[in-house]
């Protein structure tokens, strides 16, 4: 249900406390006291049959006795009573409650009983086992937190009540405020995705901070996180980084793709900034609370200690921030106000005896430099100057935490002598951090969101759906394996699967005896100097582990002897029944090729994941891999490559030419498309994949399937990110012209310039409800980069590839209503393009489960309204916008 009925939790006008009490030490007393003392200006109705009055307010014996319908209820009663209370609140008319009570869980059966009680009313439940909810802008503290919270621009979502109260305590000294704090508890109903959706549209929330212990409903989470992160910074801490990695007997990929790596990949894909520890979360919260994101963070450093400056620079480089290059003018200006021994570079070391005046002059000069976006000011205690006086100099220059309009971050080193300086800076609203490294990391938070947005907005040249795979051939192989009751494909079968999707493989000959091995080698050695003989087995996965691989064979007789040797080795291990034969293939020797690994495994939360990294027999020991969530495109594949150490080697060095990155990306995309097309794939390995300047070649492959799922074809429902819906394309003929209608792709940004150029200004005004002369690149990117889960757009293409018209729909987070819009080139009005596009959208929205679609249309747009009425839409005046109507069509 996502945000339905949750809106009143942001700004309730009335609150009921079910289980309110005046008993010392009770949760009901603390919650009631917090609401009253916090200054909540709405109605407060305590409910408890044991009291007639609490906190100076009448107390009602039963929910039905309250004089009105509370917007929000807070439940602090014993666990067995909670389902009944939720039902009574639903009957009363309330639609959202925070259940603080613990013990409402699966084991007791109370959780399902509570949800069953809520369902008839579409009643929303935050919790149970929650600390509560704080809405500072509404002066509401509906929690048992130990102190009040000042209003601000950061929202906190926490699965841990302890973390929430710790942040509240920390923020008080830092003078940092929050827009909302929600202790999510057990998330029986309302989960983190719901709250992300709610807060993404909240005007008081500039940034969102999350403490996540688990991520339920991954596709819903990814969709909500991506939507929120496009609008405002979202920061997350997810503990459990060193939990034992998942083990998989069949593939290397399973052993390498630990759960935390998948979480990292998912948050990265969503544009969420991940921090590692609680201290980092505090620092990130302070930074994003005080400053808006920067497109770029070139940092100017002022310090009275050179060592501190060096530490800060190291951390800046580690955090991928930029050290500003001071201009010649700035250097000259600093020469006039600093001793001759100053560093004459950035960091500006103004020497250990720096006076407040020297600090002031240096800061003003660096802040005035156009190449500087943010300032980092540090102080090391010395016996020559006062840290407190230096802090006062900085505070005097700052206005709302900025100097010269630029963010200023500080680090006063030490403890005893630095304490007074830090207090002065905090009093002035200036961000201050304990160490240079902390301060430098905090600087990176200013630009990380913008960097993530640029990564999200890059346009791929292709998408994985452009991989031309032979689905029928792969399906026939999977059916054969499943019919034999097997899960593991043999090496030749696995190679045939990946070859069907365009990944090059060497010729492989299957032999059932050493004599057949000899004959196969005889033929292959006519074209290659050496061959390889491998064990062929339906049960042994890692052939080299049992001595099942012999390399560098130069004669047919040697190949036969190699087969005999493999038989002996396998037999000594008691695995003679595992021998199904042998595979013979050319020995591929490329002195300059890199050994890579590509793989697919299944994560318990996020489903299929794709792995890339350094391959070979020691792949687990080297452990140089990166993970991404499919579906992938060439941009995402390139990112995956660049996140590994071997990715840098692929760029070439010494006598090695750069590897063919395009071929590697195609192989990654092919693997991604395989898992999109075939939900039965459990895991895959291509190891090694040789890569050099001539391309790639898969020397070995392993595939494991779930036989019961073979007939279930894609798109894979287990994917956390909805893939490109290539089934929703069709051809239509209108007035002798053939049009292709298909979903929008990111590459379609190239269509928009010509498309808009061929639309009359009046048609632009009618579509966008106001005149528009131009569209920014960012706007066009957002029009073409869709997640295909909430937003869909279809383009009608002429035979020459030009866009004739575009229709799009955006579903609300409840996935019940979608708002649509349509635009057709002005020279094609009357050709029927708009009709077929709108009908295609209606068909899609119906199949996607939407209950209705709505369009916001200017009342003067008579042609559009006429089309809508003829297509079964009802039209009504907009309730608040003059001259605007809403066209609605219910869907079956």
PELIN-V668631 format. One record per backbone hydrogen bond with DSSP energy under -0.5 kcal/mol. CO is the residue of the C=O (numbers start at 1). NH is the residue of the N-H. E is the energy in kcal/mol with one decimal. If there is no record, write none. Layout:
co: <CO & CO>
nh: <NH & NH>
e: <E & E>
This chain:
co: <1 & 3 & 3 & 6 & 7 & 7 & 13 & 14 & 14 & 15 & 16 & 16 & 17 & 17 & 17 & 18 & 23 & 26 & 27 & 28 & 28 & 29 & 30 & 31 & 32 & 33 & 34 & 35 & 36 & 43 & 44 & 45 & 46 & 47 & 47 & 48 & 52 & 54 & 57 & 58 & 60 & 62 & 63 & 68 & 72 & 73 & 74 & 74 & 75 & 75 & 78 & 78 & 79 & 81 & 82 & 83 & 84 & 85 & 86 & 87 & 88 & 89 & 89 & 95 & 96 & 97 & 97 & 98 & 98 & 99 & 99 & 101 & 103 & 105 & 105 & 105 & 109 & 110 & 111 & 112 & 113 & 114 & 115 & 116 & 118 & 118 & 119 & 124 & 125 & 125 & 125 & 126 & 127 & 127 & 128 & 131 & 132 & 133 & 134 & 135 & 135 & 136 & 139 & 140 & 141 & 142 & 150 & 153 & 153 & 154 & 154 & 155 & 156 & 157 & 158 & 158 & 159 & 160 & 161 & 162 & 163 & 164 & 165 & 166 & 167 & 168 & 169 & 170 & 171 & 171 & 172 & 177 & 178 & 179 & 180 & 181 & 181 & 182 & 182 & 184 & 184 & 191 & 192 & 193 & 194 & 195 & 196 & 197 & 199 & 201 & 202 & 204 & 206 & 207 & 208 & 209 & 210 & 210 & 211 & 212 & 217 & 218 & 219 & 220 & 221 & 222 & 223 & 224 & 225 & 226 & 228 & 228 & 233 & 234 & 235 & 236 & 237 & 240 & 251 & 252 & 252 & 253 & 256 & 258 & 258 & 259 & 260 & 261 & 262 & 263 & 264 & 265 & 266 & 267 & 267 & 268 & 272 & 273 & 275 & 277 & 278 & 279 & 280 & 281 & 282 & 283 & 284 & 285 & 286 & 287 & 296 & 297 & 297 & 298 & 298 & 299 & 299 & 300 & 301 & 302 & 303 & 305 & 306 & 307 & 308 & 309 & 310 & 311 & 312 & 313 & 314 & 315 & 316 & 317 & 322 & 322 & 324 & 327 & 328 & 329 & 330 & 331 & 332 & 333 & 334 & 334 & 339 & 345 & 347 & 348 & 348 & 349 & 351 & 355 & 356 & 357 & 358 & 359 & 360 & 361 & 362 & 363 & 364 & 366 & 369 & 373 & 374 & 375 & 375 & 376 & 377 & 378 & 379 & 385 & 385 & 386 & 387 & 388 & 389 & 390 & 391 & 392 & 393 & 394 & 394 & 399 & 401 & 402 & 403 & 406 & 407 & 408 & 409 & 410 & 411 & 411 & 415 & 417 & 418 & 419 & 420 & 421 & 422 & 423 & 424 & 425 & 426 & 431 & 433 & 435 & 436 & 437 & 438 & 439 & 440 & 441 & 442 & 442 & 443 & 443 & 444 & 444 & 445 & 446 & 447 & 448 & 449 & 450 & 451 & 452 & 453 & 454 & 455 & 458 & 462 & 463 & 464 & 467 & 469 & 470 & 471 & 472 & 473 & 474 & 475 & 476 & 477 & 478 & 479 & 480 & 481 & 481 & 482 & 487 & 490 & 491 & 492 & 493 & 494 & 495 & 496 & 498 & 498 & 499 & 500 & 502 & 504 & 507 & 509 & 511 & 513 & 514 & 515 & 516 & 517 & 518 & 519 & 520 & 521 & 523 & 524 & 524 & 530 & 531 & 532 & 533 & 534 & 535 & 536 & 536 & 539 & 541 & 542 & 543 & 543 & 544 & 548 & 550 & 553 & 555 & 556 & 557 & 558 & 559 & 560 & 561 & 562 & 563 & 564 & 565 & 566 & 567 & 568 & 569 & 570 & 571 & 575 & 576 & 578 & 581 & 582 & 583 & 584 & 585 & 586 & 587 & 588 & 590 & 594 & 594 & 595 & 596 & 596 & 597 & 598 & 599 & 600 & 601 & 601 & 603 & 606 & 607 & 609 & 610 & 611 & 612 & 613 & 616 & 618 & 619 & 623 & 624 & 626 & 628 & 628 & 630 & 632 & 633 & 634 & 635 & 636 & 637 & 638 & 639 & 641 & 644 & 645 & 645 & 646 & 648 & 649 & 650 & 653 & 655 & 656 & 659 & 660 & 661 & 662 & 663 & 664 & 665 & 666 & 667 & 668 & 669 & 670 & 671 & 672 & 673 & 674 & 676 & 677 & 677 & 678 & 680 & 683 & 684 & 685 & 686 & 688 & 688 & 688 & 689 & 690 & 691 & 692 & 692 & 695 & 697 & 697 & 698 & 700 & 702 & 703 & 704 & 704 & 705 & 706 & 707 & 709 & 711 & 712 & 716 & 724 & 725 & 727 & 730 & 732 & 732 & 734 & 737 & 737 & 739 & 739 & 740 & 740 & 741 & 742 & 745 & 746 & 747 & 748 & 748 & 749 & 749 & 751 & 752 & 753 & 754 & 755 & 756 & 758 & 758 & 760 & 760 & 761 & 762 & 763 & 764 & 765 & 776 & 777 & 778 & 779 & 780 & 781 & 781 & 784 & 790 & 791 & 792 & 793 & 794 & 795 & 795 & 796 & 796 & 797 & 798 & 802 & 804 & 805 & 806 & 807 & 808 & 809 & 810 & 812 & 816 & 816 & 817 & 818 & 818 & 819 & 820 & 821 & 823 & 825 & 826 & 828 & 832 & 833 & 834 & 835 & 836 & 837 & 838 & 839 & 840 & 841 & 842 & 843 & 844 & 845 & 846 & 851 & 852 & 853 & 854 & 855 & 855 & 857 & 858 & 860 & 861 & 862 & 863 & 864 & 865 & 866 & 867 & 868 & 869 & 874 & 876 & 880 & 881 & 883 & 884 & 885 & 885 & 886 & 886 & 887 & 888 & 889>
nh: <4 & 6 & 7 & 9 & 10 & 11 & 43 & 71 & 72 & 45 & 18 & 74 & 19 & 20 & 47 & 76 & 26 & 30 & 31 & 21 & 32 & 33 & 34 & 35 & 36 & 37 & 38 & 40 & 39 & 15 & 46 & 17 & 60 & 19 & 20 & 51 & 59 & 57 & 54 & 46 & 48 & 65 & 66 & 70 & 16 & 98 & 18 & 76 & 100 & 101 & 81 & 82 & 82 & 85 & 86 & 87 & 88 & 89 & 90 & 91 & 92 & 93 & 94 & 124 & 73 & 99 & 126 & 75 & 100 & 128 & 130 & 129 & 105 & 109 & 110 & 111 & 113 & 114 & 115 & 116 & 117 & 118 & 119 & 120 & 121 & 123 & 122 & 97 & 127 & 189 & 190 & 99 & 188 & 189 & 186 & 144 & 183 & 142 & 181 & 138 & 140 & 139 & 141 & 135 & 143 & 133 & 178 & 206 & 207 & 179 & 180 & 209 & 182 & 211 & 184 & 185 & 161 & 164 & 165 & 166 & 167 & 168 & 169 & 170 & 171 & 172 & 173 & 174 & 175 & 176 & 175 & 154 & 152 & 137 & 156 & 134 & 183 & 158 & 184 & 127 & 187 & 195 & 196 & 197 & 198 & 199 & 200 & 201 & 202 & 203 & 205 & 206 & 233 & 155 & 235 & 157 & 212 & 237 & 159 & 239 & 221 & 222 & 223 & 224 & 225 & 226 & 227 & 228 & 229 & 230 & 231 & 232 & 208 & 273 & 210 & 275 & 212 & 243 & 255 & 255 & 256 & 257 & 258 & 261 & 262 & 263 & 264 & 265 & 266 & 267 & 268 & 269 & 270 & 271 & 272 & 271 & 274 & 236 & 238 & 281 & 282 & 283 & 284 & 285 & 286 & 287 & 288 & 289 & 290 & 291 & 298 & 299 & 322 & 373 & 374 & 301 & 324 & 376 & 348 & 378 & 350 & 309 & 310 & 311 & 312 & 313 & 314 & 315 & 316 & 317 & 318 & 319 & 321 & 320 & 299 & 324 & 326 & 331 & 332 & 333 & 334 & 335 & 336 & 337 & 337 & 338 & 342 & 347 & 349 & 303 & 350 & 343 & 354 & 359 & 360 & 361 & 362 & 363 & 364 & 365 & 366 & 367 & 368 & 369 & 372 & 407 & 300 & 377 & 409 & 302 & 411 & 304 & 413 & 382 & 387 & 390 & 391 & 392 & 393 & 394 & 395 & 396 & 397 & 397 & 398 & 402 & 408 & 399 & 406 & 403 & 375 & 431 & 377 & 433 & 379 & 413 & 419 & 421 & 422 & 423 & 424 & 425 & 426 & 427 & 428 & 430 & 429 & 410 & 412 & 439 & 440 & 441 & 442 & 443 & 444 & 445 & 445 & 446 & 446 & 447 & 447 & 448 & 449 & 294 & 451 & 452 & 453 & 454 & 455 & 456 & 457 & 458 & 458 & 460 & 634 & 466 & 467 & 469 & 471 & 474 & 475 & 476 & 477 & 478 & 479 & 480 & 481 & 482 & 483 & 484 & 484 & 486 & 485 & 705 & 494 & 495 & 496 & 497 & 498 & 499 & 500 & 501 & 503 & 502 & 470 & 504 & 698 & 586 & 584 & 582 & 517 & 518 & 519 & 520 & 521 & 522 & 523 & 524 & 525 & 526 & 527 & 528 & 587 & 553 & 585 & 550 & 583 & 537 & 580 & 581 & 541 & 543 & 545 & 546 & 548 & 547 & 535 & 533 & 531 & 559 & 560 & 561 & 562 & 563 & 564 & 565 & 566 & 567 & 568 & 569 & 570 & 571 & 572 & 573 & 575 & 574 & 578 & 579 & 580 & 536 & 511 & 534 & 509 & 532 & 588 & 589 & 590 & 593 & 596 & 691 & 615 & 688 & 689 & 613 & 686 & 611 & 684 & 603 & 609 & 607 & 720 & 603 & 601 & 628 & 599 & 626 & 597 & 619 & 622 & 623 & 625 & 614 & 612 & 610 & 630 & 721 & 464 & 637 & 638 & 639 & 640 & 641 & 642 & 643 & 644 & 648 & 648 & 649 & 650 & 651 & 652 & 659 & 656 & 657 & 653 & 661 & 664 & 665 & 666 & 667 & 668 & 669 & 670 & 671 & 672 & 673 & 674 & 675 & 676 & 677 & 678 & 716 & 679 & 714 & 681 & 706 & 704 & 600 & 702 & 598 & 690 & 699 & 700 & 596 & 697 & 594 & 660 & 695 & 692 & 690 & 699 & 506 & 687 & 685 & 489 & 682 & 683 & 707 & 709 & 710 & 712 & 713 & 679 & 719 & 726 & 728 & 729 & 741 & 734 & 739 & 737 & 734 & 739 & 732 & 741 & 742 & 797 & 730 & 795 & 748 & 749 & 750 & 751 & 752 & 752 & 753 & 755 & 756 & 757 & 758 & 758 & 759 & 826 & 827 & 763 & 764 & 765 & 766 & 767 & 768 & 769 & 780 & 781 & 782 & 783 & 784 & 784 & 785 & 786 & 811 & 788 & 809 & 744 & 807 & 742 & 797 & 804 & 805 & 740 & 801 & 798 & 825 & 796 & 823 & 794 & 821 & 792 & 819 & 815 & 851 & 852 & 812 & 820 & 854 & 810 & 856 & 808 & 806 & 828 & 829 & 831 & 836 & 837 & 838 & 839 & 840 & 841 & 842 & 843 & 844 & 845 & 846 & 847 & 848 & 850 & 849 & 891 & 818 & 889 & 820 & 857 & 887 & 885 & 861 & 862 & 865 & 866 & 867 & 868 & 869 & 870 & 871 & 873 & 872 & 888 & 886 & 882 & 884 & 859 & 878 & 857 & 887 & 876 & 888 & 855 & 874 & 853>
e: <-1.9 & -2.4 & -0.6 & -2.3 & -1.7 & -0.9 & -1.6 & -0.6 & -1.6 & -2.8 & -0.7 & -2.9 & -0.8 & -1.2 & -2.6 & -3.0 & -2.0 & -1.9 & -2.8 & -0.5 & -1.8 & -2.7 & -2.7 & -2.2 & -2.2 & -3.1 & -1.6 & -1.4 & -1.3 & -2.7 & -0.6 & -1.8 & -2.5 & -2.9 & -0.8 & -1.7 & -2.5 & -1.8 & -2.5 & -0.6 & -2.1 & -1.3 & -1.4 & -0.7 & -2.4 & -2.8 & -2.9 & -0.6 & -2.1 & -1.1 & -1.6 & -0.6 & -1.6 & -2.2 & -2.6 & -2.1 & -2.4 & -2.6 & -2.3 & -2.3 & -2.1 & -1.6 & -1.8 & -2.8 & -1.6 & -0.6 & -2.9 & -2.9 & -0.9 & -0.7 & -0.8 & -2.5 & -1.3 & -0.8 & -0.6 & -1.7 & -1.5 & -2.5 & -2.3 & -2.8 & -1.8 & -1.6 & -1.9 & -0.7 & -1.5 & -2.1 & -1.6 & -2.1 & -0.6 & -0.5 & -2.3 & -3.0 & -2.1 & -0.6 & -2.8 & -1.8 & -2.3 & -1.8 & -2.6 & -1.4 & -2.1 & -1.6 & -0.5 & -2.8 & -1.3 & -2.2 & -2.4 & -3.3 & -1.7 & -2.2 & -0.7 & -3.2 & -2.8 & -2.6 & -2.6 & -0.6 & -0.6 & -1.8 & -2.4 & -2.1 & -2.4 & -1.9 & -2.2 & -2.6 & -2.7 & -1.3 & -1.0 & -1.4 & -0.8 & -2.3 & -0.7 & -0.8 & -1.1 & -0.7 & -2.8 & -2.9 & -0.5 & -2.3 & -0.9 & -0.7 & -1.7 & -1.8 & -2.3 & -2.3 & -2.2 & -2.7 & -2.1 & -0.8 & -1.3 & -0.5 & -1.1 & -0.7 & -0.6 & -2.6 & -3.0 & -2.7 & -0.6 & -2.2 & -2.0 & -0.7 & -2.4 & -3.1 & -2.3 & -2.3 & -3.2 & -2.5 & -1.9 & -2.6 & -2.9 & -1.1 & -1.6 & -2.0 & -2.5 & -2.7 & -2.7 & -2.6 & -2.5 & -1.3 & -0.8 & -0.6 & -1.6 & -2.1 & -1.4 & -0.6 & -1.5 & -2.0 & -2.5 & -2.2 & -2.8 & -2.8 & -2.3 & -2.4 & -1.7 & -0.6 & -2.5 & -1.0 & -0.5 & -2.9 & -0.6 & -2.0 & -2.4 & -2.5 & -3.0 & -2.5 & -2.4 & -2.3 & -2.7 & -1.7 & -1.4 & -2.1 & -0.5 & -0.7 & -1.4 & -3.0 & -1.7 & -0.5 & -2.2 & -2.6 & -3.3 & -3.0 & -2.9 & -1.5 & -2.0 & -2.3 & -2.1 & -2.3 & -2.5 & -2.0 & -2.4 & -2.4 & -2.2 & -2.1 & -2.8 & -1.3 & -2.9 & -0.6 & -0.7 & -2.4 & -2.4 & -2.2 & -2.6 & -2.2 & -1.0 & -0.6 & -0.8 & -1.9 & -1.9 & -0.6 & -1.2 & -2.2 & -0.9 & -1.1 & -1.6 & -2.3 & -2.6 & -2.5 & -2.4 & -2.7 & -2.3 & -1.8 & -2.5 & -2.8 & -1.2 & -1.3 & -1.7 & -0.5 & -2.7 & -0.5 & -2.9 & -2.5 & -1.9 & -0.5 & -2.5 & -0.6 & -0.5 & -2.0 & -2.2 & -2.1 & -1.7 & -1.9 & -2.8 & -2.0 & -0.9 & -0.7 & -1.4 & -1.1 & -1.8 & -3.1 & -1.6 & -2.6 & -2.9 & -0.7 & -2.8 & -2.5 & -2.1 & -0.8 & -1.5 & -0.5 & -2.5 & -2.0 & -1.8 & -2.2 & -2.9 & -2.2 & -1.5 & -2.7 & -1.6 & -1.9 & -0.5 & -2.2 & -2.7 & -2.6 & -2.3 & -1.8 & -1.3 & -1.0 & -0.6 & -0.7 & -1.4 & -0.6 & -0.7 & -2.1 & -0.8 & -2.8 & -2.6 & -2.8 & -2.4 & -2.3 & -2.1 & -2.5 & -1.9 & -0.7 & -0.7 & -0.6 & -1.0 & -2.4 & -1.8 & -1.5 & -1.4 & -1.8 & -2.8 & -2.1 & -1.7 & -2.5 & -2.6 & -1.9 & -2.2 & -2.7 & -2.4 & -1.0 & -0.6 & -2.2 & -1.8 & -2.7 & -2.9 & -2.7 & -2.0 & -1.8 & -2.1 & -2.4 & -1.6 & -1.0 & -2.1 & -1.9 & -2.1 & -0.7 & -2.9 & -0.6 & -2.7 & -3.6 & -2.1 & -2.1 & -1.9 & -2.5 & -2.7 & -2.3 & -1.7 & -2.4 & -2.8 & -1.2 & -1.9 & -1.3 & -2.8 & -2.5 & -2.0 & -2.5 & -2.3 & -0.6 & -2.8 & -0.8 & -0.6 & -1.1 & -1.0 & -1.3 & -2.8 & -1.2 & -2.7 & -2.2 & -2.5 & -1.6 & -1.9 & -2.4 & -2.1 & -1.9 & -2.2 & -2.7 & -2.4 & -2.3 & -2.2 & -2.6 & -2.5 & -2.3 & -2.3 & -0.9 & -2.2 & -2.2 & -2.1 & -1.4 & -0.7 & -2.6 & -3.3 & -2.5 & -3.0 & -3.0 & -0.8 & -0.7 & -0.5 & -1.9 & -0.6 & -1.8 & -2.6 & -0.6 & -2.5 & -1.5 & -2.9 & -2.8 & -2.4 & -0.5 & -2.5 & -1.5 & -0.7 & -3.0 & -1.8 & -2.4 & -2.0 & -2.7 & -2.3 & -1.1 & -2.7 & -2.6 & -0.7 & -2.3 & -2.3 & -3.1 & -0.5 & -0.6 & -1.3 & -2.8 & -2.1 & -2.2 & -2.1 & -2.0 & -2.3 & -1.1 & -1.5 & -0.5 & -1.3 & -1.0 & -1.9 & -1.0 & -2.0 & -2.7 & -3.1 & -0.5 & -0.8 & -1.5 & -1.8 & -2.8 & -2.4 & -1.9 & -2.3 & -2.8 & -2.4 & -2.0 & -2.2 & -2.8 & -2.2 & -1.8 & -1.5 & -2.6 & -2.1 & -1.6 & -0.5 & -2.4 & -1.8 & -2.3 & -2.8 & -1.9 & -2.5 & -1.9 & -0.6 & -2.3 & -0.7 & -1.9 & -1.8 & -2.7 & -2.3 & -1.3 & -2.3 & -2.8 & -0.7 & -0.7 & -0.9 & -2.5 & -2.7 & -2.7 & -1.5 & -0.7 & -2.3 & -1.4 & -1.5 & -0.9 & -0.6 & -1.3 & -2.0 & -2.0 & -1.0 & -3.3 & -0.5 & -3.5 & -1.6 & -2.8 & -0.5 & -2.4 & -0.6 & -0.6 & -2.9 & -2.4 & -2.6 & -1.8 & -1.5 & -1.6 & -1.7 & -0.6 & -0.9 & -0.5 & -2.0 & -3.1 & -1.5 & -0.9 & -0.9 & -1.6 & -1.1 & -0.7 & -0.6 & -2.0 & -2.3 & -2.3 & -2.0 & -2.7 & -1.0 & -2.2 & -2.4 & -2.1 & -1.5 & -0.9 & -0.7 & -1.9 & -0.9 & -2.9 & -0.8 & -2.9 & -2.8 & -2.3 & -1.9 & -0.6 & -3.7 & -1.0 & -2.2 & -2.3 & -2.9 & -2.7 & -2.7 & -2.4 & -3.1 & -2.1 & -2.3 & -2.6 & -2.5 & -2.4 & -1.7 & -2.9 & -0.5 & -2.8 & -2.3 & -0.5 & -2.6 & -2.8 & -1.9 & -1.1 & -1.9 & -2.0 & -2.2 & -2.5 & -2.4 & -2.2 & -2.1 & -2.4 & -2.4 & -2.2 & -3.1 & -2.3 & -2.2 & -2.1 & -2.0 & -1.3 & -3.1 & -1.8 & -2.5 & -2.8 & -0.6 & -2.6 & -3.2 & -2.1 & -2.2 & -2.1 & -2.4 & -2.0 & -2.4 & -2.4 & -2.1 & -1.3 & -2.6 & -1.6 & -3.1 & -3.2 & -0.6 & -1.3 & -2.8 & -2.8 & -2.6 & -0.5 & -2.1 & -0.5 & -2.3 & -3.3 & -2.2>
